[in-house]
Amino acid sequence: MRLELIHVGMVTTNCYLLTNEETGEAALIDPGDEADRLLACCRGRRLTAVLLTHGHFDHMMAVPKLKEAAGVRVYAPAAEAPLLMDSEENLSGSWQGRPTAFEADVLLQDGEEFDLLGTQARLILTPGHTAGSSCYYLPELGWLFSGDTLFCESYGRVDLPTAMPERIGPSVREKLLVLPQGTRVFPGHGASTDIAYERRYNPLAQGWKEDNAK
Ligand SMILES: [Zn+2]
């Protein structure tokens, strides 16, 4: 599987392009803006899936155009469906001046597994940054796409609509830091990291103990 990072939009969101080089199929994670540029990046491949970690404008504003142009299936956490359909709460209207609202095609529950370009993917619900904020874990590759929940030495803000400030610590400690320590972490903003590093240096790791790990 090939992984490419594409920075998009006004707050420099990490959009990830995954390609199965055997089949030519591709998927985008958090296409926050600049749909035309993303489609150009996908040229020569068949874009089949879009995965959303959460409903904020800077992670999903390219979706309507991608759906129109490429006919992709859009996967999102079920708990985040209300935010995707509310252009005030998802901040696309107030912050970006381009109200955007849509329904995902596939709504995923916590722990639900699905096939992503021939590899296994699992949704991990990690409320905090928003009520339905989630991560996508690809166990065969040891990759985690952590959205705005877990950043390198940091975590997502918890003062925006539907945020649950008291939940982000438990989400990170109980659902992410317990993943295998070699897991590569690809966040929604900033540098990539790994689970071993975040166990040591993330501010939310305080109170996390090694024997919590599976
Ligand atoms: Zn966000």
Residues whose N, C-alpha, C, O or C-beta is under 5 A from the ligand:
A	BS01	ZN	H56 D148
